[in-house]
Structure formats: structure tokens, C-alpha cells
């Protein structure tokens, strides 16, 4: 049987605490390679290219994706998709949504848009003119039926997207979930790094990119307030990004450097999770972040802002607590209660691990996407 060829198009992946890249790697690792052959068009990065070629993925670097739209980027993508006889194009993020949508006016292949928590409305990254341009492009792409399906990472994401626009093809909900594999097994040496920095203290982990929507500034304010209440707690922030220097400066301003350790980017950060008593998320906007699944895998309770599909999983599976977005006092109160109740923490941890084992794992994920691909081809 001839393999179905799927090409993913994305304009920015870093490979560092990057949810879109983690999602792509799940697709590359768990979709049946006997039935599907997968390709990636992206902005280019030697480390990512080497890693994905090791997984047997055909990679095409397209540096023009870093810039504004150009005729060359349309022509380059058109040529690559046509020459490789791609059956399904899967666009990730807004710029690729428009790029693929317009290219597909001429190619007329099956196409999927993979929503990751942001569509046209995104003033953190788009100017008013860019937002208007995207809105017009979306209307053209929808009118010409360039896409057969939209996939979203939670029911809440579906509601958010449809509140922004009803001009969409059918929308399918998937869950990335965790993994049941033993890759990412925690080593004593990894855990000792954390434990030795804060012996005999409760440890709260924050694993995140230093990007505007992740609101590390709120995490530092939460740390300041909780540290003023109790001396038996220490925060660890694992990640890097454009705001790293600013957040280091803010930590000094808030006088929390003694209770907060910023460790920078840590490869395979999930292996450090068992050293934490809780994981904290402070995002303003998410689809459904991978750290939720990774904490559940490791049996670590979650305290997270109420964004995207977080409540759907965290409170639905009773593996943590959710607080109103940007509500520092509520987050502090939840953490204070959780750190004082070991039985509650253990119960939440067991619930999270059980949900991964029975409902949200790589097998269920792969079956869902394979079904989506076959249905799109029939559409």
C-alpha cells in the first residue's frame, strides 16, 4: 500500500520548552510509519534538523518563514509540496495557516489547520495592520475552501476559536496526552541537582519559555507573596527566552533571589519533575500546555491559571487546582494549602498518573490523528 504523505508547515519552533515542537515530535514518533510518511517545512535550525532526520522525517528549511510574506516563500512552498506529491498539508500557527491556505488555492490538496491557542486576535505579536491582513486572508481562505478540517487541543480551545470566528470547516478535538514509554526516566543525578539547592524545603517547579504570554513576572510575584508567608518553600524556574534578563532583574527587585532559582534551559526538563511538590503555571494564553501532561505522567500536582483547556484536564481529572487568570492571591492561597497537605498532593499525583495510563497517552493520540487523516482524505 502506498504511504500517505503528510507535510507539516510551521514558521517558528525552537526545540526549547516549545509546545508546538513537542506536539510535532509526538506526530513524528507515534503516527504509524507503515501507513504515513511525514515531512516538515520550517524556518530552519541545525539542531532540530538533525534530531528529526534521526526520526526519519524529511525536513525542508525555509528561512523566508522568519520574515514577512514574500512571493518567494509562496513559490518555494508550492514547489516543495508539488514535487513531493504531498497528500495532506498540516499548517501550524497563523502565518503558515495563511501561507498554506493561499498556496492551496492552486494545489488543491487536502489541508488541516492545527490550532495551538492563537488565531487572528493576538496583539502581543501582531500590529493592527497585521491583524487586519490576517483577517482578510482568513476570509479568502475560508471562501475558497482551502482547508477541510481544523484540529484543536481541547474542548475549551474549540470554544475560544469559534468565539473568534464561525467561518471554519469542521473542528476536531484531540488531546496530546502523556507517554507511557520509559524515555525521560528521572535519574538520581537530575533530582539531586534540585534537592541539593533546597534541602528540607517544599519545591515548586515552573517549566516555561520566557515569553510574554507565559507571565513569568506573575510567577515571581506569587513567589514573593508565598515566601513572605512561609520559609519552607523554594521555587525553581527552568527555561529561557527573550525575557530572561528582564525576569532576572525583576527577581532582584522583588528580593526573591534567595527563594527562587532560575536554572535556564534544561534539556528534557520532565526528568526533574519528581523533585517538585507542585508545578505552577501562570500563562495568560494557552491551548493545553505540555507541562500539564508531563506533570501528570510523573504524578506531580498542578496549580495553573484558568486558560485554554487547563481546567478541562486539571480539575476534570482532579490532578491539581486552577485559579483565575492573573489572580496572584488565589494562586498563593492554593499553593499554601497544597504544601500543607501531603495527602492531597499524593492523591492528585495518583489521579494524574492514572489519567495518563487510561485516557491520555501516545496510543490514544496516534489513533485519533490517524482517524482524522483518513477522514480528511475521504472528505
N, C-alpha and C positions, 0 to 999 in steps of 0.2 A: 504494500500500500504506500502510495506517495505521501510524504510528510506534508503537513500543513505548515506554511511558513508565516511566522508572526514577526513583525518588526515594531519594536518599541522606540518611540521618539521622545526625548526629554532634553531640555535646554540647560539644566543645571543640576548636577549631582556632585557631591563632594567625597562620598565614601566615609565621612566622619559624622557619627550620630545623625545620620541622614535617613529619614523615614522613607523617602521615595526610593532611595537606593536599596534599602533593606527590603522593601516590597518587590523591587525588580529582582533581587537575588533570590527571593522565595519563588518567583515565577520561573527563573532560570534553573533552580535546583530541583523543584518538585513537579513541574509540569512534565508529563510523560514524553521523554525524548524519542521514543519509538514512534510517536504519533505527530509530534510537533518539532519544528526546527525554529529556533529563536534568534533574532538579530537585534542589535541596538544601534541607534543613531543618537549621538550626544555631543556635547561641546568639546570633549577630549580631555583625557587625563591619563598619563602613562601608568600610574598605579592601578587605576580602575580597568584600563585596557588589558593589563597583564593578568589581573585577577579573573576577568570574565573570559578571556581566551583560555585560561586554565579550566573553565567550566564548559568549554566547547561552544561559546557564543561568538558569532560573527559580529565584530564591532566596527563601526564606521565613525571616525572622529570628524566632526563638522564644526570647526572653530567659529564660523559665522553665527552659530546659535548664541554666542555670548553677546552679540551686538544687536542693534535694531534690525528690523526686517530688511532684506535686500533681495533683489531679483536672483542673485547667485544662489542664495540659500534655498529658494523655491526650486530652481533648476537642479541643484545638487541633490536635494531630497527626491525629486521626481525621477531623476536618472537612477539613483540607488534602488528605489522601490521597484522600478520597472525592470531593471537589469537582473534583480534577484528574484523576480516573479513572486513578490510578497502577496499572500492571500489576505491577511488581516493586518491592519495598521493600528497600533495602540498608542495614543498620544497621552503624555503625562504633563500636567501643568498647562498654564494658559497660552503661552506663546506657541508651543507645539500644537495645541488644540486648533489655533488659527492656521498655523502653517500647514498642518496635515489636512485640515478642512478645505483649504483653498487648493492645495495640490490634488486632493481627491475629487475636485470638480472635473479634473481632466483624466485622472487614472480610473476612477470609479471602482475602487476596491472596497472591500468591507472594512469598516473603521469603528474603533471604540475609543471613547474618551474616558480616561482614568482620573476621576476627581480625587484630589488629595486635601480638600479643606479650603480651597480658594478658587474663585472663578473670576468674574469681571470686577466685582467690588473688592478692591484691595489697595487702599490709599497708602499703606505702608510702603508699597513698591511701585505703584503706578501714579503718574501725574493725571490731572483731569483730562488732558488731551489723550493720553494713552488709554485711559478708561473708556473714553468716547470711541476711540478707534477700535478697541476690543468689542465694544457693544455693537458697533456697526458690522464688524467682521462676523460676530456671532449670528446676527440676523441673516447675513448672506449664507453662512454655512448651514444654518438650520433650514432656510428656504430651499436650498439646493440638495438637502438630504445627504450631506456628506458622511454623516455618522449613522450607524444602525443601533448603537447601544451606548449608554453611559454606565460606568460601574463606580460605586461609591463604597467607602469602608465602614459604613454603619447606617442604621436607620435614621439617626439624627443628622448625619451628613446628607442623606436624601432629602430630609425636610428643609435643611438650610439651602441646598442647591435649588430646590423647587420654589422656595420663598423668594429667591433671587430671579428666577425665570421659569416659566412653564413651557417655554419653547424648546423642548427636548425630545429626543427619541426615548424609547423605553429605558427605565433606570433599574439596574440590578444592584442589590446589596450583597457585599461579600465581607468576610472578616479575615484579616491577615492571620491572626492567632499566633500561638507559640509553636515551638517544635518539641517533639518527643525524642529527638536524636540526642546523642551524648556529646556533640560538639559544643564548645563553650562550657565544659565542665569546670567548676571552680577549683582552683589549686590552693593549697595552704599558703603558698608564697604570695598569691594575689590577695588573699584575705588578710594575711599578716600585715601587708602594706597599710591597710585601713585600720586594723585593730591596734597596731603599734602607735599610730598617730593619735588615737583617742582611747587609751585603755580604760576599762571600767566606766565607760560612758555609753549612753544611748547614741546611736549613729544614724543620721538621716542622710540619704543619698539623693542627689539631684544630677541626673544624667541628661545633658541637653546641649544643643548648639547655643552659642552666644549670639542669638539673632533677636531682632526687635520683638517678634511675636511670642518668644519664649519667656519674656519678662523675668529675667534673672534678677533685675532690680527688686521685684516683689519678693523673690526668694530671700534676698539679703535682708529686706525689711522684716520678713517673717522670722528669720534667724535672730535679728536684733531683739524682737519682742519676746521670743521664746527663751533666748539666753538671759534676758532680764528676769524671767520667772524662775528658771531652774539652771543649776550649774552642772547637771549630769548629762548634758547633750552636746553633740558636736555635729556640724553639717559638713558634707563633702560634696563639692561640685566637680563633676567630670565632664569636660568638653572644652571646645574652643570656638572661635568665630570672631566676627567683625567688632563685637562689643566687649571683647575680653579685657582690654586695657581699661576701658571705662568702668567695667564692673569691679576690677581690682581697686580702682580709685574710690569707687563708691563704698566698697567694703571697709577701706581705711577711714572714710568719712563717717561711716556708721559705727566705727570702733568695734567691728565684729571679727577682725582678723584672727583673734585668739580662739574663736569658736567656729571658724569657717576655714576649711582647707580647699583651695582651688588647685586641682591636680592637672588641669589642662586636658588635652585629648588623650584618651586611654583606649588602645586597641582592644576590641572585644570586651567592652565595659561590663557586659552582662555577667562576666565571671566574678565581678566584685560584689554583685548584689547580695549574696548571703551574709555579707558582713554588716548589712544595714538592718535596722529595726523597722524602718519605713522608707518608702520612696516618695518624694514630693515633686509635684508638677505645678507650675504656675502660669501656664500658657494663656494667652488671650485668644488664640485661634488654633484649632487642630482638626484633623479628620478623626483619626483614632491612633494616637502615637504608639510606636513600637515598644517603648519602655513599659507601657501597661502590660503587654503580653509577656515581656521578659521578666518583669517582677512577679507576675503570676506563675510563670514557669518555675521560678526559684522559691516560691512560697513566701514572698515579701509583701506585706500590706501596702496599699497605695493611698496617698492623700493627694487629691487632684482638683484643679479648677474645673468648673462645670462648663466645658466647651466640647464641641463636636459630639462624638459618640462615647465620651468618657463615662458619663453617668449610666448609660445603657449597659456597660460592661461592669464597671466598678461596683455600683450599687446593685445592679441586676444579679451579679454573681456573689455579692456580699464578700468581696475581697478587699475592701477599703472604704473610704469615705470621700464624698465630693463636697466642695464648698463653693459658694457663689463666686463667679469670676471677679478677681481683684479685691476680694474681701479678706484682707490680711488678718483681722481679728478672728474671723471664723476659722481660717486655716490654723492659726496659733492654738485656738481652743481645741480643735480636733487633734492636733499633734500632741498637745499636753495630755489629753485624755488617753490617747493611744499608748503613749510612752509609759503611762501609769498602770496600764492593764495588759499584762503579759498574756493572759488567757485570750483576750480579744485579738491581740496580734497573731497569736498562733492559729486561732480559728479562721481569721481572714486569710492567712497564708495557705492553710489547707484547702479552703474554698477555691482560691485562685488556681492552685495546682490541679485540683480535681476538674475544674472547668477546662483547663488545657487538655487534660488527658481524655476527656469525654466529648468535648464540643468544639474547641477552637484549636486545631492543630494543623500541621502541614498536609495531612491526608485529606481532611475536610476542605482545606484551602484549594488544593490541586483539583479535587473533584469538582468544586464549584467553578473554577475558571475553565476547565476543560469543557464543562457543560455550556458555559457562556460562549466559548469559541465555536462549538458545533452549532449552537442555536443561531449565532450571528451568520455563519456560513449558509444556513438554511433560509435566512430572512430574505 
